[in-house]
């Protein structure tokens, strides 16, 4: 047991080191630097607000004149002290920027996860109960076709229909500007009103996976001997499905739910850009455009750690639901 724990810790630390290396070196492979778009020598589309001397000064100020391997070791040293660096574009600590935008992303990701899991389990159960019937074939064909639509395209479609043409939802933002709320419920309603379309877009992007997993698992479970035994004892179909089949079929769904949170954190980058939602994805996009290396590193690190934590949590929850996996 101790050997397995040491092996797990080693693999976790090795994975984290690889993630840190990718987070550091990948942004620096992009052309340009944080100061190149505002230091052009020839007037044109770019606004000249920084001379070459100023540009060299800031490159030295942020330590970008050192070799990259030396910058990487400095980054690891600062990270060990809990310092994610200072954002070049926001002129404030990276963690302060992340704390402002991360809660909005967590809100839509958790809501989308709950919505896609709930709808996917219901549709998957209905489809499994009507296996090989026309309703099952129609539902499966529709779900598979729906899964081929990219999340950003689906977001654009919803934006055009419900925001531009019907004007039922706002075009951008997470709250109504300069709104005066009558209470907590009014504020919560306004927040969910702005988050509705991003949540629907994210949840629909993962809905088919939950549906297929629930359907196929239920079909497999209902063919087991203990299900036939339950029916042989005279138990009603509702009890057989709810207490025996569905309870066992939900174990893989729990695992997928944890992985789905990580995938949605990554998918939020595109969805938030479509709806101009001020979450961590929108912030990452702006950081990439502005070559804000410290902010890119901090956001990617938070996303990677979030995915690792979700995976570890899923393993623990799965062991609680099915103790056999820990044997």
Secondary structure, 3 states (H helix, E strand, C coil): CHHHHHHHHHHHHHHHHHHHHHHHHHHHCCCCCCCHHHCCCCCCCCCCCCCHHHHHHHHHHCCCCCCHHHHHHHHHHHHHCCCCCECCCCCCEHHHHHHHHHHHHHHHHHHHHHHHHHHHHHHHHHHHHCCCCHHHHHHHHHHHHHHCCCHHHHHHHHHHHHHHHCCCCCCCCCCCCCCCCCCHHHHHHHHHHHHHHHHHHHHHHHHHHHHHHHHHHHHHHCCCHHHHHHHHCCCCHHHHHHHHHHHHHHHHHHHHHHHHHHHHHHHHHHHHHHHCCCCHHHHHHHHHHCCCHHHHHHHHHHHHHHHHHHHHHHHHHHHHHCHHHHC
